[in-house]
Amino acid sequence: MTKPKTDSPIIATGLPCPLPDCGSSDAASLREDTSGYCFSCESNLAKGWLDSTDVVHAKAMDVRTLNKAAAKGRTVEAVEEKLEGSSVVAWVPRKISQATMEHWDVRMKSTPFGWEVYEPWKEGGATVALKVRKLGKDPKNNPDKKFYWVGKEQKGLWGKWLWGSKGKYVVITEGGVDALSVSQAFRNQYAVVSVPNGHGSLRNAIAHDMEWLSGYENIVLLMDSEVKAQQSAREAARLLPPGRVRIRLPPLPS
């Protein structure tokens, strides 16, 4: 099922899905017109699906007052709950080895609605958020371009906690799969990170983690070859110290 065709903006996320076949504690969202959408079961929710009291709280973005399950949508407990039953295995269709998945602590799990991949965001050694990639029923035949967050959506560079605060090279990729692939090509020994939401988030991610990036002598922007991605790379490069930036097209030279 596709998202509802409506211009009504989303005013709250991390809400429990009311559908009995789903039961997600944090994947539903509320729109200003009181309709909703669940990112877990991909269902449209009719107007008025929350009662009036809950709508008042949600409009104030105070989702923690809804109920205990909804409160978990922004906490580490929600992350732990989502990771239950997941495992670190090779991502065979993407040719990502189990060793690389272990290095990045990327996990997979089969759910009633299909396979999911969990990209962890960490602070102080703890996983504080997950970017969830939905693969569908058949992970071998799926464009895997559907995402949702568990915990607070992150703004910086994914994977920076894996590497030191300084080094000779760091590669910034356009997505999580690209980061895993490049890291694997480097035997998981050299700094590779990814922007959180495609090339459009590159500039903000770099600005967010400028202090960390300043510790690297060479910064390689590895974006897709499409025009918009290359334009994003050129714009982001202006934020970085002159002489340190290299813009490259995939694949990387040997």
PyRosetta script that sets phi, psi and omega in degrees:
from pyrosetta import init, pose_from_sequence

init()
pose = pose_from_sequence("MTKPKTDSPIIATGLPCPLPDCGSSDAASLREDTSGYCFSCESNLAKGWLDSTDVVHAKAMDVRTLNKAAAKGRTVEAVEEKLEGSSVVAWVPRKISQATMEHWDVRMKSTPFGWEVYEPWKEGGATVALKVRKLGKDPKNNPDKKFYWVGKEQKGLWGKWLWGSKGKYVVITEGGVDALSVSQAFRNQYAVVSVPNGHGSLRNAIAHDMEWLSGYENIVLLMDSEVKAQQSAREAARLLPPGRVRIRLPPLPS")
pose.set_psi(1, 138.6)
pose.set_omega(1, -178.4)
pose.set_phi(2, -91.3)
pose.set_psi(2, 166.6)
pose.set_omega(2, 178.2)
pose.set_phi(3, -65.5)
pose.set_psi(3, 149.1)
pose.set_omega(3, -179.2)
pose.set_phi(4, -64.4)
pose.set_psi(4, 142.2)
pose.set_omega(4, 177.5)
pose.set_phi(5, -84.4)
pose.set_psi(5, 93.5)
pose.set_omega(5, -178.7)
pose.set_phi(6, -149.5)
pose.set_psi(6, 147.1)
pose.set_omega(6, 177.6)
pose.set_phi(7, -89.6)
pose.set_psi(7, -2.9)
pose.set_omega(7, -179.0)
pose.set_phi(8, -66.5)
pose.set_psi(8, 123.7)
pose.set_omega(8, -175.7)
pose.set_phi(9, -74.6)
pose.set_psi(9, 152.9)
pose.set_omega(9, 173.5)
pose.set_phi(10, -74.5)
pose.set_psi(10, 129.6)
pose.set_omega(10, -178.7)
pose.set_phi(11, -113.0)
pose.set_psi(11, -10.4)
pose.set_omega(11, 178.1)
pose.set_phi(12, -158.0)
pose.set_psi(12, 143.2)
pose.set_omega(12, 176.5)
pose.set_phi(13, -130.4)
pose.set_psi(13, 178.1)
pose.set_omega(13, 179.3)
pose.set_phi(14, 76.2)
pose.set_psi(14, 25.1)
pose.set_omega(14, -178.3)
pose.set_phi(15, -97.6)
pose.set_psi(15, 156.1)
pose.set_omega(15, 179.0)
pose.set_phi(16, -73.8)
pose.set_psi(16, 138.4)
pose.set_omega(16, 177.0)
pose.set_phi(17, -77.0)
pose.set_psi(17, 131.7)
pose.set_omega(17, -177.1)
pose.set_phi(18, -82.5)
pose.set_psi(18, -7.4)
pose.set_omega(18, -175.0)
pose.set_phi(19, -78.7)
pose.set_psi(19, 128.2)
pose.set_omega(19, -175.0)
pose.set_phi(20, -63.9)
pose.set_psi(20, -27.2)
pose.set_omega(20, 179.6)
pose.set_phi(21, -78.9)
pose.set_psi(21, -8.1)
pose.set_omega(21, 180.0)
pose.set_phi(22, -107.5)
pose.set_psi(22, -74.1)
pose.set_omega(22, 177.4)
pose.set_phi(23, 78.0)
pose.set_psi(23, 11.0)
pose.set_omega(23, 177.9)
pose.set_phi(24, -59.7)
pose.set_psi(24, 139.9)
pose.set_omega(24, -178.6)
pose.set_phi(25, -89.0)
pose.set_psi(25, -5.8)
pose.set_omega(25, -171.7)
pose.set_phi(26, -152.1)
pose.set_psi(26, 8.9)
pose.set_omega(26, -172.7)
pose.set_phi(27, -99.5)
pose.set_psi(27, -5.8)
pose.set_omega(27, -178.5)
pose.set_phi(28, -86.5)
pose.set_psi(28, 151.2)
pose.set_omega(28, 178.3)
pose.set_phi(29, -128.6)
pose.set_psi(29, 154.8)
pose.set_omega(29, -179.7)
pose.set_phi(30, -114.5)
pose.set_psi(30, 132.4)
pose.set_omega(30, 176.1)
pose.set_phi(31, -98.1)
pose.set_psi(31, 163.0)
pose.set_omega(31, -177.3)
pose.set_phi(32, -60.4)
pose.set_psi(32, -30.1)
pose.set_omega(32, 180.0)
pose.set_phi(33, -84.1)
pose.set_psi(33, 10.2)
pose.set_omega(33, 178.5)
pose.set_phi(34, 76.0)
pose.set_psi(34, 3.7)
pose.set_omega(34, 170.5)
pose.set_phi(35, -80.2)
pose.set_psi(35, 178.6)
pose.set_omega(35, -178.8)
pose.set_phi(36, -155.6)
pose.set_psi(36, 178.2)
pose.set_omega(36, 178.2)
pose.set_phi(37, -151.2)
pose.set_psi(37, 136.4)
pose.set_omega(37, 177.6)
pose.set_phi(38, -104.0)
pose.set_psi(38, 121.9)
pose.set_omega(38, -177.9)
pose.set_phi(39, -79.8)
pose.set_psi(39, -11.4)
pose.set_omega(39, 178.7)
pose.set_phi(40, -84.8)
pose.set_psi(40, -55.7)
pose.set_omega(40, -179.8)
pose.set_phi(41, -94.7)
pose.set_psi(41, -0.2)
pose.set_omega(41, 176.1)
pose.set_phi(42, 58.3)
pose.set_psi(42, 43.2)
pose.set_omega(42, -178.8)
pose.set_phi(43, -111.4)
pose.set_psi(43, 141.4)
pose.set_omega(43, 171.4)
pose.set_phi(44, -77.2)
pose.set_psi(44, 140.9)
pose.set_omega(44, 178.9)
pose.set_phi(45, -112.3)
pose.set_psi(45, 129.0)
pose.set_omega(45, -174.3)
pose.set_phi(46, -65.4)
pose.set_psi(46, 156.5)
pose.set_omega(46, 176.6)
pose.set_phi(47, -57.1)
pose.set_psi(47, 138.0)
pose.set_omega(47, 178.4)
pose.set_phi(48, 84.6)
pose.set_psi(48, 14.0)
pose.set_omega(48, -177.4)
pose.set_phi(49, -66.9)
pose.set_psi(49, -22.7)
pose.set_omega(49, 170.5)
pose.set_phi(50, -99.6)
pose.set_psi(50, 146.2)
pose.set_omega(50, 177.4)
pose.set_phi(51, -74.5)
pose.set_psi(51, 167.7)
pose.set_omega(51, -170.1)
pose.set_phi(52, -60.0)
pose.set_psi(52, -37.4)
pose.set_omega(52, -179.5)
pose.set_phi(53, -64.2)
pose.set_psi(53, -45.2)
pose.set_omega(53, -179.6)
pose.set_phi(54, -65.4)
pose.set_psi(54, -36.7)
pose.set_omega(54, 179.2)
pose.set_phi(55, -61.7)
pose.set_psi(55, -41.4)
pose.set_omega(55, 178.8)
pose.set_phi(56, -58.7)
pose.set_psi(56, -45.6)
pose.set_omega(56, 179.4)
pose.set_phi(57, -65.6)
pose.set_psi(57, -43.3)
pose.set_omega(57, -177.5)
pose.set_phi(58, -64.6)
pose.set_psi(58, -39.1)
pose.set_omega(58, 178.4)
pose.set_phi(59, -62.5)
pose.set_psi(59, -28.1)
pose.set_omega(59, 177.0)
pose.set_phi(60, -85.0)
pose.set_psi(60, 4.3)
pose.set_omega(60, -178.6)
pose.set_phi(61, 62.6)
pose.set_psi(61, 20.7)
pose.set_omega(61, -179.5)
pose.set_phi(62, -95.9)
pose.set_psi(62, 62.7)
pose.set_omega(62, -174.1)
pose.set_phi(63, -66.0)
pose.set_psi(63, -17.7)
pose.set_omega(63, -179.5)
pose.set_phi(64, -69.2)
pose.set_psi(64, -14.8)
pose.set_omega(64, 179.2)
pose.set_phi(65, -87.4)
pose.set_psi(65, -4.1)
pose.set_omega(65, -175.7)
pose.set_phi(66, -70.7)
pose.set_psi(66, -60.3)
pose.set_omega(66, 174.6)
pose.set_phi(67, -171.1)
pose.set_psi(67, 176.3)
pose.set_omega(67, -173.9)
pose.set_phi(68, -61.6)
pose.set_psi(68, -40.2)
pose.set_omega(68, -178.8)
pose.set_phi(69, -64.3)
pose.set_psi(69, -43.8)
pose.set_omega(69, 179.4)
pose.set_phi(70, -65.9)
pose.set_psi(70, -35.5)
pose.set_omega(70, 179.6)
pose.set_phi(71, -60.3)
pose.set_psi(71, -32.3)
pose.set_omega(71, -179.4)
pose.set_phi(72, -67.5)
pose.set_psi(72, -16.4)
pose.set_omega(72, -175.7)
pose.set_phi(73, -62.3)
pose.set_psi(73, -16.2)
pose.set_omega(73, -179.7)
pose.set_phi(74, -120.5)
pose.set_psi(74, 21.7)
pose.set_omega(74, -174.3)
pose.set_phi(75, -127.5)
pose.set_psi(75, 165.4)
pose.set_omega(75, 178.2)
pose.set_phi(76, -62.4)
pose.set_psi(76, -31.0)
pose.set_omega(76, 179.3)
pose.set_phi(77, -59.9)
pose.set_psi(77, -35.8)
pose.set_omega(77, 179.0)
pose.set_phi(78, -65.7)
pose.set_psi(78, -38.3)
pose.set_omega(78, 177.7)
pose.set_phi(79, -63.9)
pose.set_psi(79, -46.7)
pose.set_omega(79, -179.4)
pose.set_phi(80, -62.1)
pose.set_psi(80, -39.0)
pose.set_omega(80, 179.4)
pose.set_phi(81, -64.3)
pose.set_psi(81, -42.4)
pose.set_omega(81, -179.3)
pose.set_phi(82, -65.8)
pose.set_psi(82, -34.3)
pose.set_omega(82, -176.9)
pose.set_phi(83, -78.6)
pose.set_psi(83, -11.3)
pose.set_omega(83, 179.6)
pose.set_phi(84, -59.0)
pose.set_psi(84, 128.4)
pose.set_omega(84, 179.4)
pose.set_phi(85, 84.4)
pose.set_psi(85, -1.5)
pose.set_omega(85, 178.5)
pose.set_phi(86, -85.1)
pose.set_psi(86, 165.4)
pose.set_omega(86, 179.7)
pose.set_phi(87, -149.7)
pose.set_psi(87, 159.2)
pose.set_omega(87, 177.0)
pose.set_phi(88, -93.8)
pose.set_psi(88, 111.3)
pose.set_omega(88, -179.2)
pose.set_phi(89, -137.0)
pose.set_psi(89, 164.3)
pose.set_omega(89, 176.7)
pose.set_phi(90, -64.5)
pose.set_psi(90, 138.2)
pose.set_omega(90, 176.3)
pose.set_phi(91, -93.6)
pose.set_psi(91, 83.3)
pose.set_omega(91, -168.6)
pose.set_phi(92, -59.1)
pose.set_psi(92, -48.1)
pose.set_omega(92, -179.2)
pose.set_phi(93, -58.8)
pose.set_psi(93, -28.6)
pose.set_omega(93, 179.5)
pose.set_phi(94, -96.0)
pose.set_psi(94, -1.0)
pose.set_omega(94, 179.1)
pose.set_phi(95, 60.8)
pose.set_psi(95, 35.8)
pose.set_omega(95, 176.3)
pose.set_phi(96, -98.5)
pose.set_psi(96, 123.0)
pose.set_omega(96, -175.5)
pose.set_phi(97, -73.2)
pose.set_psi(97, 162.0)
pose.set_omega(97, 176.8)
pose.set_phi(98, -64.0)
pose.set_psi(98, -35.0)
pose.set_omega(98, 179.5)
pose.set_phi(99, -61.7)
pose.set_psi(99, -40.6)
pose.set_omega(99, 178.7)
pose.set_phi(100, -69.0)
pose.set_psi(100, -41.5)
pose.set_omega(100, 177.8)
pose.set_phi(101, -61.2)
pose.set_psi(101, -38.6)
pose.set_omega(101, 178.5)
pose.set_phi(102, -66.9)
pose.set_psi(102, -41.7)
pose.set_omega(102, -178.9)
pose.set_phi(103, -60.4)
pose.set_psi(103, -40.9)
pose.set_omega(103, -178.9)
pose.set_phi(104, -91.3)
pose.set_psi(104, -5.0)
pose.set_omega(104, -177.5)
pose.set_phi(105, 56.8)
pose.set_psi(105, 39.4)
pose.set_omega(105, 176.6)
pose.set_phi(106, -88.7)
pose.set_psi(106, 128.0)
pose.set_omega(106, -174.7)
pose.set_phi(107, -117.9)
pose.set_psi(107, 160.3)
pose.set_omega(107, 178.7)
pose.set_phi(108, -131.0)
pose.set_psi(108, 153.0)
pose.set_omega(108, 178.5)
pose.set_phi(109, -154.0)
pose.set_psi(109, 142.6)
pose.set_omega(109, 174.1)
pose.set_phi(110, -89.7)
pose.set_psi(110, 125.8)
pose.set_omega(110, 179.3)
pose.set_phi(111, -116.8)
pose.set_psi(111, 169.5)
pose.set_omega(111, 177.1)
pose.set_phi(112, -58.9)
pose.set_psi(112, -18.6)
pose.set_omega(112, -177.6)
pose.set_phi(113, -107.8)
pose.set_psi(113, 10.2)
pose.set_omega(113, 177.7)
pose.set_phi(114, 120.9)
pose.set_psi(114, 179.9)
pose.set_omega(114, -178.7)
pose.set_phi(115, -76.4)
pose.set_psi(115, 147.7)
pose.set_omega(115, 175.2)
pose.set_phi(116, -132.0)
pose.set_psi(116, 148.2)
pose.set_omega(116, 175.4)
pose.set_phi(117, -115.6)
pose.set_psi(117, 133.8)
pose.set_omega(117, -175.5)
pose.set_phi(118, -112.2)
pose.set_psi(118, 112.1)
pose.set_omega(118, 176.2)
pose.set_phi(119, -93.9)
pose.set_psi(119, 113.7)
pose.set_omega(119, -175.0)
pose.set_phi(120, -83.5)
pose.set_psi(120, 142.4)
pose.set_omega(120, 171.5)
pose.set_phi(121, -112.5)
pose.set_psi(121, 127.7)
pose.set_omega(121, -169.9)
pose.set_phi(122, -123.0)
pose.set_psi(122, 147.8)
pose.set_omega(122, 173.1)
pose.set_phi(123, -139.0)
pose.set_psi(123, 126.7)
pose.set_omega(123, 179.2)
pose.set_phi(124, 58.5)
pose.set_psi(124, 30.6)
pose.set_omega(124, 179.3)
pose.set_phi(125, 85.8)
pose.set_psi(125, -9.0)
pose.set_omega(125, -179.3)
pose.set_phi(126, -102.7)
pose.set_psi(126, 144.2)
pose.set_omega(126, 176.0)
pose.set_phi(127, -81.1)
pose.set_psi(127, 115.0)
pose.set_omega(127, -175.2)
pose.set_phi(128, -102.9)
pose.set_psi(128, -12.8)
pose.set_omega(128, 179.2)
pose.set_phi(129, -161.0)
pose.set_psi(129, 159.0)
pose.set_omega(129, 176.1)
pose.set_phi(130, -129.5)
pose.set_psi(130, 134.7)
pose.set_omega(130, 165.9)
pose.set_phi(131, -97.4)
pose.set_psi(131, 117.2)
pose.set_omega(131, -173.4)
pose.set_phi(132, -99.9)
pose.set_psi(132, 126.3)
pose.set_omega(132, 177.2)
pose.set_phi(133, -105.2)
pose.set_psi(133, 120.5)
pose.set_omega(133, -178.9)
pose.set_phi(134, -89.8)
pose.set_psi(134, 122.8)
pose.set_omega(134, -179.7)
pose.set_phi(135, -96.9)
pose.set_psi(135, -15.9)
pose.set_omega(135, -177.2)
pose.set_phi(136, 84.3)
pose.set_psi(136, -170.4)
pose.set_omega(136, -175.9)
pose.set_phi(137, -68.6)
pose.set_psi(137, -33.4)
pose.set_omega(137, -177.0)
pose.set_phi(138, -119.8)
pose.set_psi(138, 97.7)
pose.set_omega(138, -177.5)
pose.set_phi(139, -65.5)
pose.set_psi(139, -13.4)
pose.set_omega(139, 179.9)
pose.set_phi(140, -85.7)
pose.set_psi(140, -14.5)
pose.set_omega(140, -175.8)
pose.set_phi(141, -137.7)
pose.set_psi(141, 64.9)
pose.set_omega(141, -175.8)
pose.set_phi(142, -152.9)
pose.set_psi(142, 133.7)
pose.set_omega(142, -179.5)
pose.set_phi(143, -71.1)
pose.set_psi(143, -6.8)
pose.set_omega(143, 179.0)
pose.set_phi(144, 38.8)
pose.set_psi(144, 57.3)
pose.set_omega(144, 179.4)
pose.set_phi(145, -114.4)
pose.set_psi(145, 15.7)
pose.set_omega(145, 179.0)
pose.set_phi(146, -106.2)
pose.set_psi(146, 129.8)
pose.set_omega(146, -175.7)
pose.set_phi(147, -133.4)
pose.set_psi(147, 155.9)
pose.set_omega(147, 164.8)
pose.set_phi(148, -153.4)
pose.set_psi(148, 164.6)
pose.set_omega(148, -176.8)
pose.set_phi(149, -108.6)
pose.set_psi(149, 145.6)
pose.set_omega(149, 167.2)
pose.set_phi(150, -116.3)
pose.set_psi(150, 122.3)
pose.set_omega(150, -169.1)
pose.set_phi(151, 88.8)
pose.set_psi(151, -175.5)
pose.set_omega(151, -175.7)
pose.set_phi(152, -71.9)
pose.set_psi(152, 132.6)
pose.set_omega(152, 176.9)
pose.set_phi(153, -61.9)
pose.set_psi(153, 132.6)
pose.set_omega(153, -174.5)
pose.set_phi(154, -93.8)
pose.set_psi(154, 154.2)
pose.set_omega(154, -173.9)
pose.set_phi(155, -114.4)
pose.set_psi(155, -17.6)
pose.set_omega(155, -173.9)
pose.set_phi(156, -91.0)
pose.set_psi(156, -151.7)
pose.set_omega(156, -177.0)
pose.set_phi(157, -95.8)
pose.set_psi(157, 126.2)
pose.set_omega(157, -178.9)
pose.set_phi(158, -75.1)
pose.set_psi(158, 128.5)
pose.set_omega(158, 174.0)
pose.set_phi(159, 100.2)
pose.set_psi(159, -2.1)
pose.set_omega(159, -175.8)
pose.set_phi(160, -62.6)
pose.set_psi(160, -26.0)
pose.set_omega(160, -179.4)
pose.set_phi(161, -68.3)
pose.set_psi(161, -12.0)
pose.set_omega(161, -179.6)
pose.set_phi(162, -80.0)
pose.set_psi(162, -17.7)
pose.set_omega(162, -170.0)
pose.set_phi(163, -121.6)
pose.set_psi(163, 167.2)
pose.set_omega(163, 178.7)
pose.set_phi(164, -73.8)
pose.set_psi(164, 178.8)
pose.set_omega(164, -178.5)
pose.set_phi(165, -85.6)
pose.set_psi(165, -0.8)
pose.set_omega(165, 177.4)
pose.set_phi(166, -155.7)
pose.set_psi(166, 158.8)
pose.set_omega(166, -179.8)
pose.set_phi(167, 177.1)
pose.set_psi(167, -178.2)
pose.set_omega(167, -177.9)
pose.set_phi(168, -81.9)
pose.set_psi(168, -43.8)
pose.set_omega(168, -177.3)
pose.set_phi(169, -132.9)
pose.set_psi(169, 146.5)
pose.set_omega(169, 166.2)
pose.set_phi(170, -139.3)
pose.set_psi(170, 135.7)
pose.set_omega(170, 178.5)
pose.set_phi(171, -107.6)
pose.set_psi(171, 129.1)
pose.set_omega(171, 176.6)
pose.set_phi(172, -108.1)
pose.set_psi(172, 120.0)
pose.set_omega(172, -178.0)
pose.set_phi(173, -104.5)
pose.set_psi(173, 171.8)
pose.set_omega(173, -175.4)
pose.set_phi(174, -85.0)
pose.set_psi(174, -19.4)
pose.set_omega(174, -177.1)
pose.set_phi(175, -156.1)
pose.set_psi(175, 170.9)
pose.set_omega(175, -177.7)
pose.set_phi(176, -62.5)
pose.set_psi(176, -42.9)
pose.set_omega(176, 179.9)
pose.set_phi(177, -63.8)
pose.set_psi(177, -40.5)
pose.set_omega(177, 177.2)
pose.set_phi(178, -60.5)
pose.set_psi(178, -42.4)
pose.set_omega(178, -179.9)
pose.set_phi(179, -62.4)
pose.set_psi(179, -44.4)
pose.set_omega(179, 178.5)
pose.set_phi(180, -62.3)
pose.set_psi(180, -41.9)
pose.set_omega(180, -177.6)
pose.set_phi(181, -66.3)
pose.set_psi(181, -45.5)
pose.set_omega(181, -179.7)
pose.set_phi(182, -67.8)
pose.set_psi(182, -42.6)
pose.set_omega(182, 177.7)
pose.set_phi(183, -58.6)
pose.set_psi(183, -43.4)
pose.set_omega(183, 179.0)
pose.set_phi(184, -63.0)
pose.set_psi(184, -40.1)
pose.set_omega(184, 178.3)
pose.set_phi(185, -61.7)
pose.set_psi(185, -30.1)
pose.set_omega(185, 178.5)
pose.set_phi(186, -93.3)
pose.set_psi(186, 13.4)
pose.set_omega(186, -179.9)
pose.set_phi(187, 58.8)
pose.set_psi(187, 29.6)
pose.set_omega(187, 176.9)
pose.set_phi(188, 56.7)
pose.set_psi(188, 33.9)
pose.set_omega(188, -177.2)
pose.set_phi(189, -112.5)
pose.set_psi(189, -12.4)
pose.set_omega(189, -176.9)
pose.set_phi(190, -123.5)
pose.set_psi(190, 151.6)
pose.set_omega(190, -171.9)
pose.set_phi(191, -65.1)
pose.set_psi(191, 122.7)
pose.set_omega(191, 175.1)
pose.set_phi(192, -136.2)
pose.set_psi(192, 134.6)
pose.set_omega(192, 177.6)
pose.set_phi(193, -137.2)
pose.set_psi(193, 170.2)
pose.set_omega(193, -179.6)
pose.set_phi(194, -134.5)
pose.set_psi(194, 150.8)
pose.set_omega(194, 171.8)
pose.set_phi(195, -73.9)
pose.set_psi(195, 158.1)
pose.set_omega(195, -173.6)
pose.set_phi(196, -76.9)
pose.set_psi(196, -30.5)
pose.set_omega(196, -172.7)
pose.set_phi(197, -143.9)
pose.set_psi(197, 56.9)
pose.set_omega(197, 176.4)
pose.set_phi(198, 75.2)
pose.set_psi(198, 178.6)
pose.set_omega(198, -173.1)
pose.set_phi(199, -61.5)
pose.set_psi(199, -24.6)
pose.set_omega(199, 179.4)
pose.set_phi(200, -64.6)
pose.set_psi(200, -20.1)
pose.set_omega(200, 179.9)
pose.set_phi(201, -98.9)
pose.set_psi(201, 5.5)
pose.set_omega(201, -174.8)
pose.set_phi(202, -62.2)
pose.set_psi(202, -50.2)
pose.set_omega(202, -176.3)
pose.set_phi(203, -59.7)
pose.set_psi(203, -47.0)
pose.set_omega(203, -178.4)
pose.set_phi(204, -67.7)
pose.set_psi(204, -36.3)
pose.set_omega(204, 179.6)
pose.set_phi(205, -65.8)
pose.set_psi(205, -40.7)
pose.set_omega(205, 178.3)
pose.set_phi(206, -65.7)
pose.set_psi(206, -44.3)
pose.set_omega(206, 178.5)
pose.set_phi(207, -60.8)
pose.set_psi(207, -38.2)
pose.set_omega(207, -179.5)
pose.set_phi(208, -64.5)
pose.set_psi(208, -38.5)
pose.set_omega(208, -174.7)
pose.set_phi(209, -115.2)
pose.set_psi(209, 32.3)
pose.set_omega(209, -178.8)
pose.set_phi(210, -59.8)
pose.set_psi(210, -41.0)
pose.set_omega(210, -179.1)
pose.set_phi(211, -60.7)
pose.set_psi(211, -43.2)
pose.set_omega(211, 179.2)
pose.set_phi(212, -66.0)
pose.set_psi(212, -44.1)
pose.set_omega(212, -178.9)
pose.set_phi(213, -64.2)
pose.set_psi(213, -29.9)
pose.set_omega(213, -177.3)
pose.set_phi(214, -63.9)
pose.set_psi(214, -13.9)
pose.set_omega(214, 178.4)
pose.set_phi(215, -82.7)
pose.set_psi(215, -2.3)
pose.set_omega(215, -178.0)
pose.set_phi(216, -108.6)
pose.set_psi(216, 137.1)
pose.set_omega(216, -176.4)
pose.set_phi(217, -72.9)
pose.set_psi(217, -35.2)
pose.set_omega(217, -178.4)
pose.set_phi(218, -131.5)
pose.set_psi(218, 129.4)
pose.set_omega(218, -178.9)
pose.set_phi(219, -118.4)
pose.set_psi(219, 116.4)
pose.set_omega(219, -176.9)
pose.set_phi(220, -102.6)
pose.set_psi(220, 121.1)
pose.set_omega(220, 176.2)
pose.set_phi(221, -96.2)
pose.set_psi(221, 109.4)
pose.set_omega(221, -177.0)
pose.set_phi(222, -108.1)
pose.set_psi(222, 84.6)
pose.set_omega(222, -179.8)
pose.set_phi(223, -101.9)
pose.set_psi(223, 165.7)
pose.set_omega(223, 176.6)
pose.set_phi(224, -62.5)
pose.set_psi(224, 165.1)
pose.set_omega(224, -175.4)
pose.set_phi(225, -80.6)
pose.set_psi(225, -8.6)
pose.set_omega(225, -178.3)
pose.set_phi(226, -64.5)
pose.set_psi(226, 153.5)
pose.set_omega(226, -173.0)
pose.set_phi(227, -57.3)
pose.set_psi(227, -46.6)
pose.set_omega(227, -176.7)
pose.set_phi(228, -63.2)
pose.set_psi(228, -38.0)
pose.set_omega(228, 179.7)
pose.set_phi(229, -66.3)
pose.set_psi(229, -41.5)
pose.set_omega(229, 178.9)
pose.set_phi(230, -68.5)
pose.set_psi(230, -34.3)
pose.set_omega(230, 176.6)
pose.set_phi(231, -65.2)
pose.set_psi(231, -41.5)
pose.set_omega(231, 177.2)
pose.set_phi(232, -60.9)
pose.set_psi(232, -38.9)
pose.set_omega(232, 179.5)
pose.set_phi(233, -64.9)
pose.set_psi(233, -43.0)
pose.set_omega(233, -179.6)
pose.set_phi(234, -65.4)
pose.set_psi(234, -40.1)
pose.set_omega(234, 179.3)
pose.set_phi(235, -66.5)
pose.set_psi(235, -41.4)
pose.set_omega(235, -179.5)
pose.set_phi(236, -68.4)
pose.set_psi(236, -33.3)
pose.set_omega(236, -178.5)
pose.set_phi(237, -60.2)
pose.set_psi(237, -28.1)
pose.set_omega(237, -179.1)
pose.set_phi(238, -67.2)
pose.set_psi(238, -20.0)
pose.set_omega(238, 179.5)
pose.set_phi(239, -79.2)
pose.set_psi(239, -20.8)
pose.set_omega(239, -170.6)
pose.set_phi(240, -94.2)
pose.set_psi(240, 159.0)
pose.set_omega(240, -178.4)
pose.set_phi(241, -57.9)
pose.set_psi(241, 133.1)
pose.set_omega(241, 180.0)
pose.set_phi(242, -57.5)
pose.set_psi(242, 140.0)
pose.set_omega(242, 177.3)
pose.set_phi(243, 87.9)
pose.set_psi(243, -9.4)
pose.set_omega(243, -178.5)
pose.set_phi(244, -99.9)
pose.set_psi(244, -13.3)
pose.set_omega(244, -169.3)
pose.set_phi(245, -98.5)
pose.set_psi(245, 138.2)
pose.set_omega(245, 172.9)
pose.set_phi(246, -128.9)
pose.set_psi(246, 128.9)
pose.set_omega(246, 176.1)
pose.set_phi(247, -102.5)
pose.set_psi(247, 125.0)
pose.set_omega(247, -175.7)
pose.set_phi(248, -128.1)
pose.set_psi(248, 151.8)
pose.set_omega(248, 172.4)
pose.set_phi(249, -100.0)
pose.set_psi(249, 143.3)
pose.set_omega(249, 176.4)
pose.set_phi(250, -69.9)
pose.set_psi(250, 148.6)
pose.set_omega(250, -3.6)
pose.set_phi(251, -80.4)
pose.set_psi(251, 161.3)
pose.set_omega(251, 176.8)
pose.set_phi(252, -66.5)
pose.set_psi(252, 146.1)
pose.set_omega(252, 174.4)
pose.set_phi(253, -66.8)
pose.set_psi(253, 152.6)
pose.set_omega(253, -179.3)
pose.set_phi(254, -73.7)
pose.dump_pdb("model.pdb")
